[in-house]
């Protein structure tokens, strides 16, 4: 398979990962990818592109089976408000098509907020930069390569 900006980024940072493909389903979300790979949805991490009240973009990494409390995130990020970006805006900021967004190798360097409990997992699956591709990595590699802000903003889905 050809490299994506995400896999190229991981290789350049000497991150060990494995590639896992599945049949992408429009609006299927992490439930489809987790079921396809036979892994708990809690271990599949979604990459969400959001923006603050001034339109400044940011990335939130969240368990697949959880939602983001934007109110708590705004408080922890010292913003008035945070909301999801529209798909075209998210793609413009990240350089990735929605459904294939990775936190690695984004078009612009974006601040990353990581749900703290993700670090409790031995391995996670997150998007590899194209629809239907997940990468399995140690969550500590996110901390090492992206220096995210750790937050506790998960809500039961």
C-alpha positions in Angstrom: 0.0 0.0 0.0 1.2 3.5 -0.8 2.2 5.7 2.2 -0.3 8.3 3.4 1.0 11.6 5.0 0.2 9.8 8.4 2.3 6.7 7.7 5.1 8.8 6.3 5.0 10.9 9.5 5.1 7.8 11.7 8.0 6.3 9.7 10.0 9.6 10.0 9.4 9.5 13.7 10.4 5.9 14.0 7.0 4.8 15.4 6.2 1.1 15.3 2.7 0.5 13.8 0.7 -2.1 11.9 -1.8 -1.4 9.2 -5.3 -2.9 9.3 -7.8 -2.4 6.5 -11.6 -2.8 6.5 -14.4 -2.0 4.1 -15.3 1.7 4.7 -19.0 2.4 5.2 -20.2 6.0 4.8 -21.4 7.2 8.3 -20.4 3.8 9.8 -18.1 5.4 12.3 -15.9 3.5 14.7 -18.6 0.8 15.3 -18.1 -0.5 11.8 -14.3 -0.5 11.8 -14.2 -2.1 15.3 -16.6 -4.9 14.3 -14.7 -5.5 11.1 -11.4 -5.8 12.9 -12.9 -7.7 15.8 -11.6 -5.3 18.4 -13.5 -3.3 21.2 -14.8 0.0 19.9 -13.2 1.6 23.1 -9.8 0.8 21.5 -10.6 2.5 18.2 -9.8 6.2 18.6 -11.5 8.8 16.5 -9.8 11.9 15.2 -12.2 14.9 15.4 -11.4 18.3 13.9 -13.1 21.0 15.9 -12.8 24.8 16.2 -13.0 27.4 18.9 -15.2 30.5 18.9 -12.6 32.3 16.7 -12.6 29.5 14.1 -9.1 28.3 15.2 -8.9 24.5 14.5 -7.9 21.8 16.8 -7.9 18.0 16.9 -9.5 15.9 19.6 -8.7 12.2 20.0 -11.5 10.3 21.7 -12.5 6.7 22.3 -14.8 5.4 19.6 -17.5 4.6 22.0 -17.5 8.0 23.7 -18.6 11.5 22.8 -16.7 14.7 23.5 -18.2 17.2 26.0 -17.5 20.3 24.1 -18.4 22.4 27.2 -15.7 20.6 29.3 -13.2 20.7 26.4 -13.7 24.5 26.0 -13.2 25.0 29.8 -10.0 22.8 29.8 -8.7 24.5 26.6 -9.4 28.0 28.0 -11.9 28.9 25.2 -15.4 30.2 25.3 -16.8 27.6 22.9 -15.7 24.6 20.9 -17.7 23.0 18.1 -17.1 20.4 15.4 -15.9 21.8 12.0 -18.1 21.2 8.9 -16.6 18.4 6.8 -15.2 20.7 4.1 -13.6 23.0 6.7 -12.1 20.0 8.6 -10.6 18.7 5.3 -9.1 22.1 4.6 -7.4 22.2 8.0 -6.3 18.6 8.2 -5.6 17.8 4.5 -7.6 14.6 5.0 -11.1 13.5 3.7 -13.6 13.1 6.6 -13.7 9.4 7.5 -9.9 9.2 6.8 -8.6 11.9 9.1 -5.4 11.1 11.1 -3.8 13.2 13.8 -0.5 12.5 12.1 0.8 14.3 9.1 -1.9 17.0 9.0 -1.6 19.7 6.3 -1.3 22.4 9.1 0.1 21.8 12.5 -2.9 21.7 14.7 -3.1 21.6 18.5 -4.1 18.1 19.7 -6.2 17.3 22.7 -6.1 13.6 23.9 -8.6 12.0 26.2 -6.4 11.0 29.1 -7.9 7.5 29.5 -6.7 6.5 26.1 -3.2 6.3 27.6 -4.5 3.4 29.9 -4.8 1.1 26.9 -1.8 -1.0 25.7 -2.6 -0.5 22.0 -5.1 1.6 20.1 -6.3 1.8 16.5 -6.6 5.1 14.8 -7.0 6.4 11.3 -4.1 6.0 8.9 -4.9 8.8 6.6 -7.4 7.2 4.3 -10.9 5.7 4.6 -10.7 2.0 5.4 -7.2 2.1 7.0 -6.6 1.9 10.7 -3.1 1.9 12.3 -2.4 0.0 15.5 0.1 1.8 17.8 1.0 2.3 21.4 -0.9 5.3 22.7 2.3 6.7 24.3 3.6 7.4 20.7 0.9 10.1 20.4 2.4 11.8 23.4 5.9 11.4 22.1 5.2 12.7 18.5 2.4 15.2 18.9 2.8 16.5 22.5 -1.0 16.7 23.0 -2.8 18.4 25.9 -4.3 15.7 28.1 -8.0 16.2 28.9 -10.9 14.4 30.6 -13.9 15.3 28.4 -15.4 11.9 27.5 -19.2 11.3 27.8 -20.9 7.9 27.5 -22.1 7.5 23.9 
